[in-house]
Amino acid sequence: MKNHITKLISLILALVMLTAFTACTNPGDNTDNNVKAPAGVALDLTEEWEAINGENTLVQGCLVVNTAWAAAHPNELAKFLADYKASVEYVKSGTDEAINTVVNAGILPKAGIVKKALPNCNLCYIAGADMKPVMNTFSQKIFEYDAKSIGGAMPTDSFYYTEGGDASAASKTEEIKIYALNGTTALGMAQMIENAKSDSKEMNYNISLHTAADAITGAIISGECNIAALPTNVAVKLFNKSGGKLQLLALNTLGVLYLLNDGTQSVSTLADLKGKTVYLPGAGSNPEYITAALLRAAGLEIGKDVILDTTTYNSPDALQAAFAAGKAPLAVLPEPKVTVALSAINSAN
């Protein structure tokens, strides 16, 4: 009898150990087993967008100019565009020198992060006649999803700056004030930022970086700054609301949005977001409208099936920090903030 009891106890212990081992090696639902997977990209929103709307139809960053200033300074503007194009090509080269320039410009903190993020930043330089068909296609798509996204109307032809002026005749003493969002939209001007610090600078560029579009929008309309780097939908919205006080200079960033998962959620498709909250970096900009459009296309109702939180974190920097701290389990961010956020959260774990 004693031997039977001993064998029974041994069998129970073996079953308990086997169950524990199975739970560790086959975690299944992270929440139920308290197992957290590494943080990572759950969905590439550019891929999701292009699957619906076609390739190269998502353009997120641009340069705009105050219309009155542009009319008065065609030569300086021609020189700026030439310098900006050269800076974009320099940064895109991805050389060690270019990577260090991005760090020195204060756009990203470490060379390793720049090197990893740069291939996914989709920098471009599309200006003149080439930018109109690209921008019109994007504007039409996002307008169809939500007319408010671009201020209620498609941009007219006067939205597009027509290149002119003589770059060689540009004044080197005329101060040119440029405001840019500190992220993808500013990445292409890293070389210009560094050159502006030099005593031997060719032009008098005064470039400042900001963490939210709200700090820039009023400045470009009032003329406080002459040129600004902004999200594309914000540029059209400002053009419509200001009566044409700004114009589009160039497109500088294609699709760079990603849905990040801190490792606690089970998401591999848009449909998996049903019943979840997705955090976005502020209201009224591309991340909100692009994400909402994709969710609606997937048959999900915003506010009912999926909650889009656009108010808790009002900038990419704020949301990046919250995601890294585990406060925003599902977050939509652009590169290079994606790489910064994932590096922080995975190194902490």
C-alpha positions in Angstrom: 0.0 0.0 0.0 2.8 2.4 0.9 4.5 1.7 -2.4 1.3 2.5 -4.3 1.0 5.9 -2.5 4.7 6.7 -3.2 4.2 5.9 -6.9 1.0 8.0 -7.0 2.8 11.0 -5.4 5.7 10.5 -7.9 3.3 10.4 -10.8 1.5 13.6 -9.6 4.8 15.4 -9.3 5.9 14.3 -12.7 2.6 15.6 -14.2 3.0 19.0 -12.5 6.6 19.3 -13.8 5.5 18.3 -17.3 2.7 20.9 -17.3 5.1 23.6 -16.1 7.7 22.7 -18.8 5.0 22.7 -21.5 3.8 26.2 -20.5 7.4 27.5 -20.7 8.2 25.9 -24.1 4.7 26.6 -25.6 3.6 29.9 -24.2 0.6 30.4 -26.5 -1.2 33.5 -25.2 1.4 35.8 -23.6 -1.2 37.3 -21.2 -2.3 33.9 -19.8 1.2 32.6 -19.2 2.9 35.9 -18.2 5.5 35.4 -21.0 6.5 38.5 -22.9 7.8 38.2 -26.4 10.4 40.6 -27.7 9.0 43.9 -28.9 8.9 44.4 -32.7 7.1 45.5 -35.8 3.7 43.9 -36.0 2.7 45.5 -39.3 4.4 47.5 -42.0 1.6 50.1 -42.7 3.2 51.0 -46.1 2.8 47.4 -47.3 -0.8 47.5 -46.0 -1.5 50.8 -47.8 0.1 49.7 -51.1 -1.8 46.4 -51.1 -5.0 48.5 -51.4 -3.9 51.6 -53.3 -0.9 50.6 -55.3 2.9 51.1 -55.1 4.4 54.5 -54.3 1.0 56.0 -53.4 2.0 56.8 -49.8 4.1 59.9 -49.4 4.4 61.3 -45.9 6.9 64.1 -45.7 7.4 67.3 -47.6 9.0 70.8 -47.7 6.8 73.9 -47.9 7.6 77.5 -48.4 5.9 80.7 -47.4 4.4 82.0 -50.6 5.2 85.6 -50.2 8.8 84.9 -49.3 9.2 82.5 -52.3 8.0 85.3 -54.6 10.5 87.7 -53.2 13.5 85.3 -53.0 13.5 83.1 -56.1 17.4 82.9 -56.3 17.8 81.9 -52.6 15.0 79.3 -53.0 16.8 77.8 -56.1 20.0 77.6 -54.0 18.2 76.0 -51.1 16.6 73.3 -53.3 20.0 72.5 -54.9 21.6 72.2 -51.4 18.7 70.2 -50.0 18.8 67.7 -52.9 22.6 67.3 -52.4 22.0 66.8 -48.7 19.4 64.1 -49.3 21.7 62.2 -51.6 24.5 62.5 -49.1 22.4 61.1 -46.2 21.0 58.3 -48.4 24.5 57.2 -49.3 24.7 55.7 -45.7 28.5 56.2 -45.5 30.1 56.3 -42.0 30.6 60.0 -42.6 27.0 60.6 -43.5 25.8 58.6 -40.5 28.0 60.6 -38.1 26.6 63.8 -39.7 23.0 62.7 -38.7 24.2 62.2 -35.1 26.1 65.5 -35.0 23.0 67.3 -36.4 21.1 66.1 -33.3 18.5 64.2 -35.3 19.3 60.7 -33.9 21.4 59.8 -30.8 23.7 57.0 -32.0 25.4 55.9 -35.2 24.2 52.4 -34.8 20.6 53.5 -34.7 21.1 55.7 -37.8 22.7 52.8 -39.7 19.9 50.4 -38.8 17.0 52.9 -39.4 18.2 54.7 -42.6 17.3 51.9 -45.1 13.6 52.1 -43.9 13.3 55.9 -43.8 12.5 56.0 -47.6 14.1 59.4 -48.1 13.4 61.0 -51.5 13.7 64.2 -53.4 10.7 64.8 -55.8 10.3 68.4 -56.9 9.1 70.5 -59.8 6.7 68.8 -62.3 7.4 65.4 -60.8 5.8 66.1 -57.4 2.3 67.0 -58.6 1.2 63.5 -59.8 2.6 61.8 -56.7 1.1 64.3 -54.3 -2.3 64.4 -56.1 -2.6 60.6 -56.0 -1.9 60.5 -52.2 -4.2 63.5 -51.5 -7.0 62.0 -53.5 -6.7 58.6 -51.6 -6.7 60.2 -48.2 -9.4 62.7 -49.1 -11.7 59.8 -50.1 -11.1 58.2 -46.7 -11.7 61.5 -44.7 -12.1 64.9 -46.4 -10.9 66.6 -43.1 -7.5 65.0 -43.5 -6.5 67.6 -46.0 -8.8 70.5 -45.0 -11.9 69.5 -47.0 -10.6 70.1 -50.5 -8.0 68.8 -53.0 -5.1 71.2 -53.6 -5.3 73.5 -56.6 -2.4 74.0 -59.1 -1.2 77.0 -57.1 -0.2 74.7 -54.3 2.8 73.5 -56.3 5.8 75.8 -56.4 7.2 76.3 -59.9 11.0 76.2 -59.8 12.7 79.4 -61.0 15.5 81.7 -60.0 19.2 81.5 -60.4 21.0 79.6 -57.6 24.4 81.2 -58.5 22.9 84.7 -57.9 21.6 83.8 -54.4 22.5 86.2 -51.6 24.8 84.5 -49.1 23.9 87.0 -46.3 20.1 86.6 -46.5 19.0 84.6 -43.5 16.8 81.7 -44.4 14.9 80.4 -41.5 13.9 76.7 -41.7 11.8 74.8 -39.2 11.6 71.0 -39.3 10.2 68.1 -37.3 12.9 66.2 -35.6 12.6 62.9 -37.3 12.2 61.5 -40.8 11.2 64.9 -42.2 14.4 66.5 -41.0 16.7 63.6 -41.8 17.4 64.7 -45.4 18.8 68.1 -44.3 21.4 66.7 -41.9 24.3 67.8 -44.0 22.8 71.3 -44.3 22.4 71.5 -40.5 26.1 70.6 -40.1 27.2 73.0 -42.8 25.2 75.8 -41.2 27.4 75.5 -38.1 30.6 76.0 -40.1 32.3 79.4 -40.4 32.8 78.7 -44.1 29.1 78.2 -44.8 28.0 79.2 -48.3 24.5 80.3 -47.2 23.0 81.8 -44.1 20.7 78.9 -43.2 19.1 79.0 -39.7 17.7 75.5 -39.2 15.8 74.6 -36.0 14.3 71.2 -35.1 10.9 70.8 -33.3 9.1 67.8 -31.8 5.5 68.6 -33.0 4.0 70.1 -36.1 2.0 72.6 -34.1 5.2 74.5 -33.3 5.8 75.0 -37.1 2.4 75.5 -38.7 1.7 79.0 -37.5 5.3 80.0 -38.1 5.3 79.1 -41.8 1.9 80.9 -42.4 3.0 84.1 -40.6 6.4 84.2 -42.2 8.2 83.6 -38.9 10.0 80.9 -40.8 10.5 80.8 -44.6 10.7 77.1 -45.2 9.3 74.1 -43.2 9.4 70.3 -43.3 6.0 68.9 -42.5 3.7 65.9 -42.9 2.1 66.0 -46.4 -1.5 66.1 -45.2 -0.7 69.0 -42.8 0.8 70.9 -45.8 -2.4 70.6 -47.9 -4.6 71.4 -44.9 -2.6 74.6 -44.2 -2.7 75.6 -47.9 -6.5 75.2 -47.9 -7.1 77.0 -44.6 -4.7 79.8 -45.2 -5.9 80.7 -48.6 -2.7 79.7 -50.3 -0.1 81.3 -48.0 2.3 78.4 -48.5 3.4 76.2 -51.4 4.8 72.7 -51.8 8.5 72.8 -52.6 9.4 69.1 -52.6 8.4 65.7 -51.4 11.1 64.2 -49.1 9.7 61.0 -47.5 7.7 58.0 -48.8 5.9 55.6 -46.5 7.6 55.1 -43.1 4.8 54.1 -40.7 4.9 50.9 -38.6 2.6 49.4 -36.0 4.8 48.3 -33.0 3.9 45.6 -30.5 5.7 45.7 -27.1 5.5 41.9 -27.0 2.3 41.6 -24.9 -0.2 41.5 -27.8 -1.1 39.0 -30.5 -1.3 40.9 -33.8 -0.3 39.8 -37.2 -3.1 41.3 -39.4 -5.2 44.4 -39.2 -8.2 42.2 -38.3 -6.3 41.2 -35.1 -6.7 44.7 -33.8 -10.3 44.2 -33.1 -11.0 45.0 -29.4 -7.6 46.7 -28.9 -6.4 50.2 -28.4 -3.8 51.6 -30.8 -1.8 54.7 -29.7 -0.9 57.4 -32.3 1.5 60.4 -32.0 -1.1 63.2 -31.9 -4.3 64.0 -33.8 -4.8 65.4 -37.2 -1.7 64.2 -39.0 -0.8 61.4 -41.4 -0.4 58.6 -38.8 -4.0 59.0 -37.6 -5.6 59.3 -41.1 -3.6 56.5 -42.7 -4.2 54.1 -39.8 -7.9 54.9 -39.7 -8.2 54.4 -43.5 -6.5 51.0 -43.3 -8.7 49.9 -40.4 -11.8 50.9 -42.2 -10.6 49.1 -45.4 -10.2 46.0 -43.2 -13.9 46.3 -42.1 -13.2 47.6 -38.6 -15.1 50.5 -37.1 -13.1 53.2 -35.4 -14.3 53.8 -31.8 -16.3 50.5 -31.7 -14.0 47.7 -33.0 -10.7 49.6 -32.5 -9.9 52.6 -30.3 -7.4 55.0 -31.8 -5.8 57.1 -29.0 -4.5 60.3 -30.5 -4.6 62.4 -27.3 -2.5 60.7 -24.7 0.8 61.3 -26.6 0.9 64.3 -28.8 4.2 63.8 -30.7 6.4 60.9 -32.0 8.9 61.6 -29.3 6.3 61.3 -26.5 4.9 58.1 -28.0 8.3 56.6 -28.6 9.2 57.1 -24.9 5.8 55.7 -23.7 6.2 52.6 -25.9 9.7 52.0 -24.6 8.3 52.4 -21.0 5.6 49.8 -21.6 2.8 52.4 -21.5 1.6 52.0 -25.1 1.5 48.3 -26.0 0.5 49.0 -29.6 1.9 52.1 -31.2 2.1 53.6 -34.7 5.4 55.3 -35.2 7.5 56.4 -38.2 11.1 55.5 -38.8 13.6 56.5 -37.4 11.5 56.6 -34.1 10.8 52.9 -34.7 14.4 51.9 -34.4 15.0 54.2 -31.4 11.9 52.8 -29.6 12.7 49.1 -30.3 16.3 49.6 -29.3 15.3 51.1 -26.0 12.6 48.6 -25.0 14.5 45.4 -26.0 17.7 46.6 -24.3 15.7 47.2 -21.2 14.3 43.7 -21.3 
